[in-house]
């Protein structure tokens, strides 16, 4: 009989409940919480050494050492599970005690198994075999965990329980809690291994909607306070969120949901690069998504706060450079009105910069700037009647940071030369947005970018149809 069929065939006898109030009946309906037998706060290396010495001399280990030896199987020096005779002695005693209904040695062994589990542990097959074979005799919660979830099936157990928990749309920790387990075992290595196995499954699943996908990851990996259950698994969580989309770029609504979750948990990879060490593969994908989101922030938000026919031309122009994969980074700076609109449209966790007092230009509530990093050059495209500014990357007056939380206007706008004719402004990397419909400014900016980055984006790519 298969694992799933066996689980479905289980029946439980209902016992009549005493006549108590609703609260008492609710409490009675929950499984009895079994506190884990915690690892003793002593030097377990000494316990393991004494135990092996006693067996080597043919002496019986002391009762105090027998009571702690389950915690010396894998994580001590010496590790008992690496010594066949010693391991067999531990397992034989567990079996003998269970047979006379003394369950504490079994509970100790089961607790150590869940606390220190890894698929490559020495003696795992022998240990899991005893736990599996005597789970029904050991009672709750071990009997239910084995009967329904095959927790003690050795190397494959973590993957099995992950599959079943995902099928039930819950988490591994919730499975253990519903069986009556509480305490440190909920954060043990078995639960973490099953959690990570589940993330592997999620990372390969097909995605129909970004919101449902993120909900699955939240339910699987977050605690009630919305923090990660296992901080050491953050890379696996990030990959589980992003990898199902593969090479395709998801729809903007899906991207926004995913980006909101990712940045709230791990920070923006453009800003908090230190938090993304070891996750470069995910960061590369997210940076491309974030660039597109920044473009939409700038164009969508400014379109609301400063309606102008030119925005469709700006959108087409910068979108063409994005589609050509020429942007290394993008960042938006908003005034008060734009910041409010951005949070309303993209969510409270969406990242962007803000203006702070200072600089030559008076900042209006609706002002916004789109900052773009092309590598050889940096662009700051201003809203309203302000201009597009371009700096070479070796120009010391360029914006020093493209992902800062705040700027004064002088940090992201070139100083105007005395000769403010258009040709001279262009020579200084300053371009007015005149002649949008005839592609006047677009062609001038495209020519300048071609000089700096060595790639020409043709007018056909940014022509508005």
C-alpha positions as CSV (number, residue, x, y, z in Angstrom):
1,X,0.0,0.0,0.0
2,X,1.4,3.4,-1.0
3,X,2.2,6.1,1.6
4,X,-0.7,8.3,0.6
5,X,-3.2,5.4,0.5
6,X,-2.0,4.3,3.9
7,X,-2.5,7.8,5.3
8,X,-6.0,7.9,3.8
9,X,-7.0,4.5,5.2
10,X,-6.2,5.6,8.8
11,X,-9.3,5.8,11.1
12,X,-9.5,7.2,14.5
13,X,-12.1,6.2,17.1
14,X,-14.1,9.1,18.5
15,X,-14.4,9.2,22.2
16,X,-17.4,10.8,23.9
17,X,-16.5,14.2,25.4
18,X,-17.5,15.2,28.9
19,X,-20.0,17.9,29.3
20,X,-17.8,21.0,29.5
21,X,-18.0,24.5,28.1
22,X,-16.9,25.5,24.6
23,X,-13.4,26.5,25.7
24,X,-12.8,23.2,27.4
25,X,-14.1,21.3,24.4
26,X,-11.8,23.2,22.1
27,X,-8.8,22.5,24.3
28,X,-9.8,18.8,24.5
29,X,-10.0,18.6,20.7
30,X,-6.3,19.6,20.3
31,X,-3.5,17.0,20.5
32,X,-1.6,16.9,23.7
33,X,1.5,19.0,23.3
34,X,4.6,17.0,23.8
35,X,7.6,19.1,24.9
36,X,10.8,18.0,23.2
37,X,13.5,16.3,25.3
38,X,16.1,19.0,25.0
39,X,19.8,18.5,24.6
40,X,21.5,18.4,28.0
41,X,23.5,21.5,28.8
42,X,26.7,19.6,29.7
43,X,29.9,18.5,27.9
44,X,28.5,15.7,25.8
45,X,31.9,14.9,24.4
46,X,32.9,13.6,27.8
47,X,29.7,11.5,28.0
48,X,30.5,9.9,24.6
49,X,34.1,9.3,25.6
50,X,33.1,7.6,28.9
51,X,30.5,5.5,27.2
52,X,33.0,4.1,24.6
53,X,35.6,3.5,27.3
54,X,33.1,1.6,29.4
55,X,32.1,-0.6,26.5
56,X,35.7,-1.1,25.5
57,X,36.5,-2.5,29.0
58,X,33.4,-4.6,29.0
59,X,31.8,-2.5,31.8
60,X,28.2,-1.3,31.8
61,X,27.9,2.4,31.2
62,X,26.4,4.4,34.1
63,X,22.7,5.3,34.2
64,X,23.5,9.0,33.8
65,X,25.4,8.4,30.6
66,X,22.7,6.1,29.2
67,X,20.2,8.9,29.9
68,X,22.2,11.3,27.6
69,X,23.8,9.0,25.0
70,X,21.1,9.6,22.3
71,X,22.5,13.2,22.0
72,X,26.0,11.8,21.3
73,X,25.2,9.9,18.1
74,X,26.2,12.4,15.6
75,X,27.4,15.8,16.9
76,X,30.0,14.9,19.5
77,X,33.6,13.9,19.4
78,X,33.7,11.0,19.4
79,X,30.4,10.4,17.6
80,X,28.7,7.2,18.8
81,X,27.1,6.4,15.5
82,X,30.6,5.9,13.9
83,X,31.2,3.0,16.3
84,X,29.1,0.0,15.2
85,X,29.1,-1.9,18.5
86,X,28.3,1.2,20.6
87,X,25.5,2.3,18.2
88,X,23.9,-1.2,18.3
89,X,24.1,-1.1,22.1
90,X,22.1,2.2,22.1
91,X,19.5,0.9,19.7
92,X,19.1,-2.5,21.6
93,X,18.4,-0.6,24.8
94,X,15.8,1.6,23.1
95,X,14.0,-1.5,21.8
96,X,14.2,-3.2,25.2
97,X,12.8,-0.2,27.1
98,X,9.9,0.3,24.6
99,X,8.9,-3.4,25.0
100,X,8.5,-2.9,28.7
101,X,6.6,0.4,28.1
102,X,9.4,2.6,29.2
103,X,9.4,5.2,26.4
104,X,11.8,7.8,27.5
105,X,14.9,6.3,25.7
106,X,12.8,6.2,22.5
107,X,11.7,9.8,22.9
108,X,15.3,10.8,23.5
109,X,16.4,9.0,20.3
110,X,13.5,10.4,18.3
111,X,14.3,13.9,19.6
112,X,18.0,13.6,18.7
113,X,17.0,12.3,15.2
114,X,14.8,15.3,14.5
115,X,17.2,17.8,16.1
116,X,20.4,16.6,14.3
117,X,19.0,15.0,11.1
118,X,21.0,15.0,7.9
119,X,20.7,12.6,5.0
120,X,24.4,11.6,5.2
121,X,24.5,10.9,9.0
122,X,26.3,7.6,9.8
123,X,24.1,4.9,11.0
124,X,21.0,6.7,9.7
125,X,19.4,3.6,8.3
126,X,19.8,1.6,11.5
127,X,18.5,4.5,13.7
128,X,15.6,5.3,11.5
129,X,14.7,1.6,11.3
130,X,14.3,1.3,15.1
131,X,12.3,4.5,15.3
132,X,10.1,3.4,12.4
133,X,9.6,-0.1,13.7
134,X,8.6,1.0,17.2
135,X,6.8,4.3,16.6
136,X,3.3,2.8,17.2
137,X,4.5,1.4,20.5
138,X,6.1,4.7,21.5
139,X,2.8,6.5,21.4
140,X,2.0,10.1,20.6
141,X,3.2,12.1,18.7
142,X,5.7,9.6,17.2
143,X,3.0,7.1,16.1
144,X,1.0,9.6,14.1
145,X,4.1,11.3,12.6
146,X,5.3,8.0,11.3
147,X,1.9,6.6,10.2
148,X,0.8,9.7,8.2
149,X,4.1,11.4,7.3
150,X,6.8,8.6,7.5
151,X,9.1,10.9,9.5
152,X,11.4,8.0,10.4
153,X,11.9,6.7,6.8
154,X,15.6,7.8,6.8
155,X,17.2,9.8,4.0
156,X,14.0,10.3,2.0
157,X,11.9,11.3,5.0
158,X,12.4,15.0,4.7
159,X,11.3,15.1,1.0
160,X,8.3,12.9,1.8
161,X,6.9,15.1,4.5
162,X,7.6,18.2,2.4
163,X,5.5,16.8,-0.5
164,X,2.6,15.9,1.9
165,X,2.7,19.2,3.7
166,X,2.6,21.1,0.4
167,X,-0.3,18.9,-0.7
168,X,-2.1,19.9,2.5
169,X,-1.3,23.6,1.8
170,X,0.5,23.9,5.2
171,X,4.1,24.0,6.5
172,X,6.2,21.3,8.0
173,X,6.2,23.2,11.3
174,X,2.4,23.2,11.3
175,X,2.4,19.5,10.6
176,X,4.5,18.9,13.8
177,X,2.5,21.3,15.8
178,X,-0.8,19.7,14.8
179,X,0.7,16.3,15.8
180,X,1.4,17.7,19.3
181,X,5.1,18.5,19.0
182,X,6.3,21.8,20.6
183,X,9.6,23.4,21.6
184,X,13.0,23.3,20.0
185,X,12.3,20.4,17.6
186,X,10.2,22.8,15.5
187,X,13.5,24.5,14.7
188,X,15.5,21.3,14.4
189,X,17.5,20.0,11.5
190,X,14.8,17.6,10.3
191,X,12.2,20.4,10.0
192,X,14.8,22.6,8.3
193,X,15.7,19.8,5.9
194,X,12.0,19.2,5.0
195,X,11.5,23.0,4.7
196,X,14.4,23.2,2.2
197,X,13.2,20.2,0.3
198,X,9.8,21.9,0.0
199,X,11.5,25.0,-1.4
200,X,13.1,22.9,-4.1
201,X,9.7,21.6,-5.1
202,X,8.2,25.1,-5.1
203,X,11.1,26.5,-7.2
204,X,10.2,24.0,-9.9
205,X,6.5,24.5,-9.8
206,X,4.5,26.2,-12.5
207,X,3.2,29.7,-11.7
208,X,-0.2,30.9,-12.7
209,X,-0.4,34.0,-10.6
210,X,2.3,35.8,-8.7
211,X,0.1,36.5,-5.7
212,X,-0.7,32.8,-5.2
213,X,2.9,31.8,-5.7
214,X,4.1,34.4,-3.0
215,X,1.3,33.2,-0.7
216,X,2.6,29.6,-1.0
217,X,6.2,30.8,-0.1
218,X,4.9,32.9,2.8
219,X,2.9,30.0,4.2
220,X,5.8,27.7,3.8
221,X,8.7,29.8,5.1
222,X,7.5,32.6,7.3
223,X,6.6,32.6,11.0
224,X,3.6,34.4,12.4
225,X,5.7,37.6,12.8
226,X,6.5,37.4,9.0
227,X,10.2,36.7,9.6
228,X,11.9,33.7,8.0
229,X,11.6,30.4,9.9
230,X,15.1,29.5,9.0
231,X,17.5,32.4,8.4
232,X,20.1,30.1,7.0
233,X,17.7,29.1,4.2
234,X,17.2,32.6,2.9
235,X,18.9,31.9,-0.4
236,X,16.6,28.9,-1.0
237,X,13.6,31.0,-0.2
238,X,14.7,33.7,-2.7
239,X,15.3,31.1,-5.4
240,X,11.9,29.4,-4.7
241,X,10.2,32.8,-5.3
242,X,12.1,33.7,-8.5
243,X,13.1,30.5,-10.3
244,X,9.6,29.3,-11.3
245,X,9.4,32.2,-13.7
246,X,12.5,30.9,-15.6
247,X,13.9,33.2,-18.2
248,X,10.5,34.8,-19.0
249,X,9.8,38.2,-17.5
250,X,6.4,38.0,-15.7
251,X,3.6,40.4,-16.1
252,X,4.0,43.8,-14.2
253,X,1.4,42.9,-11.6
254,X,3.2,39.6,-10.8
255,X,6.6,41.3,-10.8
256,X,5.4,43.9,-8.3
257,X,4.0,41.3,-5.9
258,X,7.2,39.2,-6.1
259,X,9.4,42.3,-5.7
260,X,7.4,43.6,-2.8
261,X,7.9,40.3,-0.9
262,X,11.6,39.9,-1.8
263,X,12.6,43.4,-0.9
264,X,10.7,43.4,2.3
265,X,12.5,40.2,3.3
266,X,16.0,40.7,1.9
267,X,16.2,44.3,0.9
268,X,16.8,45.8,-2.6
269,X,19.8,44.2,-4.2
270,X,20.7,47.6,-5.6
271,X,20.9,49.1,-2.2
272,X,21.5,46.3,0.3
273,X,24.1,44.3,-1.7
274,X,25.6,42.9,1.5
275,X,22.4,41.0,2.2
276,X,22.6,39.3,-1.2
277,X,26.0,37.6,-0.8
278,X,25.6,34.0,-2.2
279,X,22.5,34.9,-4.1
280,X,24.0,36.5,-7.1
281,X,21.9,34.4,-9.5
282,X,18.6,35.7,-8.0
283,X,20.0,39.3,-7.7
284,X,20.7,39.4,-11.4
285,X,17.1,38.5,-12.2
286,X,15.7,40.9,-9.7
287,X,17.8,43.8,-10.9
288,X,16.4,43.5,-14.3
289,X,12.9,43.4,-12.9
290,X,13.6,46.3,-10.6
291,X,14.9,48.4,-13.6
292,X,11.6,47.8,-15.4
293,X,9.7,48.7,-12.2
294,X,11.6,51.9,-11.8
295,X,10.8,52.8,-15.4
296,X,7.1,52.2,-14.8
297,X,7.3,54.2,-11.5
298,X,8.7,57.2,-13.2
299,X,6.5,57.2,-16.2
300,X,3.2,56.0,-14.6
301,X,3.5,58.2,-11.5
302,X,4.7,61.3,-13.4
303,X,1.9,60.8,-15.9
304,X,-0.6,61.1,-13.0
305,X,0.9,64.1,-11.3
306,X,2.1,66.0,-14.4
307,X,-0.1,65.0,-17.4
308,X,1.7,65.7,-20.6
309,X,1.5,64.3,-24.1
310,X,5.3,63.8,-24.0
311,X,5.2,60.8,-21.6
312,X,4.2,58.3,-24.2
313,X,7.4,59.3,-26.1
314,X,9.5,59.1,-22.9
315,X,8.1,55.6,-22.2
316,X,8.8,54.3,-25.7
317,X,12.3,55.8,-25.6
318,X,13.6,54.4,-22.3
319,X,11.7,51.2,-22.8
320,X,13.6,50.6,-26.0
321,X,16.9,50.8,-24.1
322,X,15.6,48.5,-21.5
323,X,14.4,46.0,-24.1
324,X,17.9,46.2,-25.6
325,X,19.3,45.1,-22.2
326,X,21.6,48.1,-22.0
327,X,20.6,49.3,-18.5
328,X,22.7,48.2,-15.5
329,X,20.5,50.0,-13.0
330,X,17.6,52.3,-12.7
331,X,16.3,54.4,-9.8
332,X,13.6,57.0,-9.3
333,X,13.7,60.1,-7.1
334,X,10.3,61.6,-6.2
335,X,9.1,64.8,-4.6
336,X,6.3,64.5,-1.9
337,X,3.4,64.1,-4.4
338,X,5.2,61.5,-6.5
339,X,6.3,59.5,-3.4
340,X,2.7,59.3,-2.3
341,X,1.5,58.2,-5.7
342,X,4.3,55.6,-6.0
343,X,3.4,54.0,-2.7
344,X,-0.3,54.0,-3.6
345,X,0.4,52.4,-7.0
346,X,3.3,50.1,-6.2
347,X,2.9,49.3,-2.5
348,X,4.5,50.6,0.7
349,X,7.7,48.5,0.3
350,X,8.5,49.7,-3.2
351,X,12.0,51.3,-3.2
352,X,12.8,54.8,-4.5
353,X,14.7,58.0,-3.6
354,X,13.4,61.3,-2.4
355,X,14.6,64.9,-2.6
356,X,16.0,66.6,0.4
357,X,16.4,70.4,0.8
358,X,19.3,72.1,-0.9
359,X,20.6,72.7,-4.4
360,X,20.1,75.2,-7.2
361,X,16.7,74.0,-8.3
362,X,13.5,74.6,-6.4
363,X,11.9,71.2,-6.0
364,X,8.2,71.1,-6.7
365,X,5.9,68.5,-5.0
366,X,5.5,66.7,-8.4
367,X,9.1,66.7,-9.4
368,X,10.7,63.3,-10.3
369,X,14.0,62.1,-11.8
370,X,14.8,58.9,-13.6
371,X,18.4,57.8,-12.9
372,X,19.9,55.3,-15.4
373,X,23.2,53.6,-15.3
374,X,24.5,52.4,-18.7
375,X,28.0,51.6,-17.4
376,X,30.1,54.1,-19.5
377,X,27.6,56.8,-18.7
378,X,24.9,57.9,-16.3
379,X,21.6,59.6,-17.2
380,X,19.3,61.7,-15.1
381,X,16.0,62.5,-16.9
382,X,13.9,65.1,-15.1
383,X,10.2,65.6,-15.2
384,X,8.2,68.8,-16.0
385,X,10.2,71.4,-17.9
386,X,13.6,70.2,-16.6
387,X,16.1,68.5,-18.9
388,X,17.8,65.1,-19.5
389,X,21.3,65.1,-18.2
390,X,24.1,62.8,-19.3
391,X,27.5,62.2,-17.7
392,X,30.5,60.1,-18.6
393,X,31.2,57.5,-15.9
394,X,34.6,59.2,-15.2
395,X,33.0,62.6,-14.7
396,X,33.4,63.6,-11.1
397,X,30.3,65.7,-11.2
398,X,28.1,62.6,-12.1
399,X,25.6,61.2,-9.5
400,X,27.9,59.2,-7.2
401,X,25.2,56.7,-6.2
402,X,22.2,55.6,-8.1
403,X,20.3,53.9,-5.3
404,X,20.5,56.5,-2.5
405,X,17.5,57.2,-0.3
406,X,17.8,61.0,-0.8
407,X,19.4,63.6,-3.0
408,X,19.7,67.4,-3.3
409,X,19.0,68.6,-6.8
410,X,22.7,69.5,-7.6
411,X,23.7,65.8,-7.1
412,X,21.6,64.7,-10.0
413,X,21.4,67.8,-12.3
414,X,24.1,69.4,-14.3
415,X,24.9,73.1,-13.8
416,X,23.8,75.2,-16.8
417,X,26.6,76.9,-18.8
418,X,26.4,80.6,-19.5
419,X,25.7,79.9,-23.2
420,X,22.3,78.1,-22.9
421,X,21.7,77.6,-26.6
422,X,20.6,74.1,-27.4
423,X,23.8,73.1,-29.3
424,X,26.0,74.2,-26.4
425,X,23.7,72.5,-23.8
426,X,23.9,69.3,-25.9
427,X,27.8,69.6,-25.9
428,X,27.6,69.7,-22.1
429,X,25.3,66.7,-21.9
430,X,22.1,68.6,-21.3
431,X,19.1,68.0,-23.5
432,X,15.7,69.7,-23.5
433,X,12.6,67.6,-24.3
434,X,11.6,69.6,-27.4
435,X,10.1,68.0,-30.5
436,X,8.9,64.7,-29.0
437,X,6.5,64.0,-31.9
438,X,9.2,64.5,-34.5
439,X,11.8,62.6,-32.4
440,X,14.1,65.6,-32.1
441,X,15.3,65.2,-28.5
442,X,15.2,61.4,-28.8
443,X,17.5,61.3,-31.7
444,X,19.9,63.8,-30.0
445,X,20.0,61.7,-26.8
446,X,20.3,58.5,-28.8
447,X,23.3,60.0,-30.7
448,X,25.0,60.9,-27.4
449,X,24.4,57.5,-25.9
450,X,25.8,55.9,-29.0
451,X,29.0,57.9,-28.6
452,X,29.3,56.7,-25.0
453,X,28.1,53.1,-24.9
454,X,29.0,52.1,-28.5
455,X,25.5,50.8,-29.2
456,X,22.9,52.5,-31.3
457,X,19.2,51.9,-30.6
458,X,17.4,52.8,-33.9
459,X,14.5,55.2,-34.0
460,X,12.2,52.3,-35.1
461,X,12.7,50.8,-31.6
462,X,11.3,53.9,-29.8
463,X,8.9,55.1,-32.4
464,X,5.3,55.6,-31.0
465,X,2.7,53.8,-33.2
